[in-house]
Amino acid sequence: MEKKDFRKALKHLYEPSARDFSIVDVPPMRYLMIDGSGNPNVSRKYKEAIEALYAVSYTLKFTSKKELGKDYVVPPLEGLWWADDKSLFASGTKDKWRWTMMIMQPEWITPAMIAKAIETVRIKKPMPGLSLLREEVLKEGRSAQIMHIGSYDDEAPVLARLHNEWLPQNGLVFNGKHHEIYIGDPRKTASSKLKTVLRQPVKRRPSR
């Protein structure tokens, strides 16, 4: 049985250059999502969200393999991040952040399969995050992105350069929430070698 790896099939979305920002057209993609707020390093709700997302995503993977004969690598964890004051986000003031953590789901995973997977996980191990799970199609379209290599705490200068230099210089403005894709596993990888896709949906700056 062939195992589909979305990181390889959609390499242009998951492996951008680390040298400079580039533009990519992101197609609509389906996710399991959980919303929250606060510093992810200390937030209990953040940890509960990640636990629920992975538990249901892996249950869906095994169900897909067993019942549909379709195996795949569970896609990486992703997150949408924002703050009411954009400067607080770019400066790394995490206590004021809001977030949506999410994992992409293959197109053949149905709402009924998701509901069944949530119930299966709930029976095996009740998790607070399960009640917050939802399915949603994210439509980002045209986006600027770069591969950040290093600690999550070192992203602020890269984001400041994107917001204050690269976007204005290229006549672009925000058109959605900041998006991160976590390619590296912080439990197994040194912080200096972590790989994170930093993505920002954009549009042309309106002419005056």
C-alpha positions as CSV (number, residue, x, y, z in Angstrom):
1,M,0.0,0.0,0.0
2,E,1.4,3.4,-1.0
3,K,1.7,5.9,1.8
4,K,1.1,9.5,0.7
5,D,3.3,12.2,2.1
6,F,1.8,15.6,1.7
7,R,5.1,17.4,2.5
8,K,6.6,15.7,-0.6
9,A,3.5,16.0,-2.8
10,L,3.1,19.7,-1.9
11,K,6.8,20.6,-1.6
12,H,6.2,24.2,-2.7
13,L,4.0,24.7,0.4
14,Y,6.2,22.9,2.9
15,E,9.7,23.6,1.8
16,P,10.2,27.3,0.9
17,S,13.7,28.8,0.6
18,A,15.3,30.0,3.8
19,R,17.2,32.7,2.0
20,D,14.4,35.2,1.4
21,F,10.7,35.6,1.2
22,S,8.8,34.1,-1.8
23,I,5.3,34.2,-3.1
24,V,3.1,31.1,-3.3
25,D,-0.5,30.5,-4.2
26,V,-2.0,28.3,-1.5
27,P,-5.1,26.2,-2.5
28,P,-8.0,25.8,-0.1
29,M,-7.1,23.1,2.5
30,R,-9.1,21.3,5.1
31,Y,-8.1,21.3,8.7
32,L,-9.0,20.1,12.2
33,M,-8.7,23.3,14.3
34,I,-8.8,24.4,17.9
35,D,-8.8,28.1,19.0
36,G,-7.2,29.6,22.0
37,S,-5.1,32.5,23.4
38,G,-2.1,33.2,25.6
39,N,1.6,32.2,25.7
40,P,1.9,28.7,24.2
41,N,5.0,28.0,26.4
42,V,2.9,28.0,29.6
43,S,-0.7,27.7,28.5
44,R,-2.5,24.5,29.6
45,K,-5.2,25.0,27.0
46,Y,-2.5,25.1,24.3
47,K,-1.1,21.7,25.4
48,E,-4.6,20.3,25.6
49,A,-5.3,21.5,22.0
50,I,-2.2,19.8,20.6
51,E,-3.0,16.6,22.4
52,A,-6.5,16.4,21.0
53,L,-5.4,17.4,17.5
54,Y,-2.8,14.7,17.3
55,A,-5.0,12.0,18.9
56,V,-7.8,12.5,16.4
57,S,-5.5,12.9,13.4
58,Y,-3.7,9.7,14.1
59,T,-7.0,7.9,14.7
60,L,-8.2,9.1,11.3
61,K,-5.0,7.9,9.7
62,F,-5.4,4.4,11.0
63,T,-9.1,4.4,10.1
64,S,-8.3,5.5,6.6
65,K,-5.7,2.8,6.2
66,K,-7.9,0.0,7.6
67,E,-11.3,0.9,6.1
68,L,-10.4,2.8,2.9
69,G,-7.0,1.3,2.0
70,K,-5.5,4.7,1.9
71,D,-2.4,5.3,4.1
72,Y,-0.7,8.7,4.6
73,V,1.8,10.5,6.8
74,V,0.0,12.7,9.3
75,P,0.8,16.3,8.1
76,P,2.7,18.6,10.4
77,L,1.2,20.7,13.1
78,E,0.3,24.2,12.0
79,G,-0.8,27.4,13.7
80,L,-2.5,30.7,12.9
81,W,-1.3,33.5,15.2
82,W,-2.4,37.1,15.7
83,A,-2.9,39.8,18.2
84,D,-5.3,42.8,18.5
85,D,-2.1,45.0,18.4
86,K,0.1,43.8,15.5
87,S,3.2,45.3,17.1
88,L,2.8,43.0,20.1
89,F,2.9,40.0,17.7
90,A,5.9,41.1,15.8
91,S,7.8,41.9,19.1
92,G,7.1,38.5,20.5
93,T,4.8,39.5,23.4
94,K,3.3,36.1,23.7
95,D,0.8,36.7,26.5
96,K,-1.3,38.8,24.2
97,W,-1.3,36.3,21.3
98,R,-4.3,34.5,20.0
99,W,-4.0,31.3,18.1
100,T,-5.6,28.5,16.1
101,M,-3.7,25.2,16.1
102,M,-4.5,22.8,13.3
103,I,-3.6,19.7,11.3
104,M,-4.4,19.4,7.6
105,Q,-6.7,16.5,6.6
106,P,-6.8,14.6,3.3
107,E,-9.8,15.3,1.0
108,W,-11.2,11.8,1.5
109,I,-11.6,12.2,5.2
110,T,-15.4,12.8,5.7
111,P,-17.1,14.7,8.5
112,A,-18.7,11.4,9.6
113,M,-15.2,9.9,9.9
114,I,-14.1,12.9,12.0
115,A,-17.0,12.6,14.3
116,K,-16.4,8.9,14.8
117,A,-12.7,9.5,15.5
118,I,-13.4,12.1,18.1
119,E,-15.8,9.7,19.9
120,T,-13.2,6.9,19.6
121,V,-10.6,9.0,21.3
122,R,-13.0,10.3,23.9
123,I,-13.8,6.7,25.0
124,K,-10.2,5.7,25.2
125,K,-8.9,8.8,27.0
126,P,-11.2,11.9,27.7
127,M,-9.4,15.1,26.6
128,P,-10.6,18.6,27.3
129,G,-9.6,19.7,23.8
130,L,-11.9,17.3,22.1
131,S,-15.0,19.5,22.7
132,L,-13.2,22.4,21.0
133,L,-12.3,20.6,17.8
134,R,-13.8,21.8,14.5
135,E,-13.3,21.2,10.8
136,E,-12.8,24.1,8.5
137,V,-11.5,24.9,5.0
138,L,-8.8,27.5,5.1
139,K,-8.6,29.7,1.9
140,E,-5.3,31.7,2.0
141,G,-4.5,32.2,-1.7
142,R,-1.6,34.4,-2.5
143,S,0.9,34.4,0.4
144,A,4.5,35.3,1.2
145,Q,6.6,32.7,3.0
146,I,10.1,31.8,4.1
147,M,11.7,28.8,6.0
148,H,12.9,29.9,9.4
149,I,15.7,27.8,10.8
150,G,16.2,28.2,14.5
151,S,14.4,28.8,17.7
152,Y,10.7,29.9,17.7
153,D,11.8,32.8,19.9
154,D,14.1,34.0,17.2
155,E,11.3,34.6,14.7
156,A,10.5,38.1,15.8
157,P,13.3,39.8,13.7
158,V,12.2,37.9,10.6
159,L,8.6,38.9,11.1
160,A,9.6,42.5,11.7
161,R,11.5,42.5,8.4
162,L,8.6,41.0,6.6
163,H,6.1,43.5,8.0
164,N,8.2,46.7,7.9
165,E,10.4,46.1,4.9
166,W,9.6,43.3,2.5
167,L,5.8,43.8,2.2
168,P,6.0,47.6,1.8
169,Q,8.8,47.3,-0.7
170,N,6.8,44.9,-2.8
171,G,3.5,46.9,-2.6
172,L,1.8,44.2,-0.5
173,V,-0.3,44.3,2.7
174,F,-1.8,41.7,5.0
175,N,-4.7,39.6,3.8
176,G,-5.1,37.1,6.6
177,K,-3.5,35.8,9.8
178,H,0.2,34.9,10.3
179,H,0.6,31.1,9.6
180,E,3.3,28.8,10.9
181,I,4.0,25.2,9.8
182,Y,6.2,23.2,12.2
183,I,8.4,20.9,10.2
184,G,10.8,20.0,13.1
185,D,9.9,18.2,16.3
186,P,11.1,20.3,19.3
187,R,11.3,17.2,21.4
188,K,13.9,15.6,19.1
189,T,15.6,18.5,17.4
190,A,18.0,21.1,18.8
191,S,16.3,24.6,18.8
192,S,19.0,26.0,16.5
193,K,18.0,23.4,13.9
194,L,14.2,23.6,14.0
195,K,12.5,24.3,10.7
196,T,9.3,26.4,10.6
197,V,7.5,27.8,7.6
198,L,6.5,31.4,8.2
199,R,3.6,32.3,5.9
200,Q,1.6,35.5,5.5
201,P,-1.4,35.8,3.2
202,V,-1.1,39.1,1.2
203,K,-2.7,41.3,-1.4
204,R,-1.7,44.3,-3.4
205,R,-1.7,47.6,-1.5
206,P,-4.7,49.7,-2.6
207,S,-3.7,52.6,-4.8
208,R,-4.4,56.0,-3.3
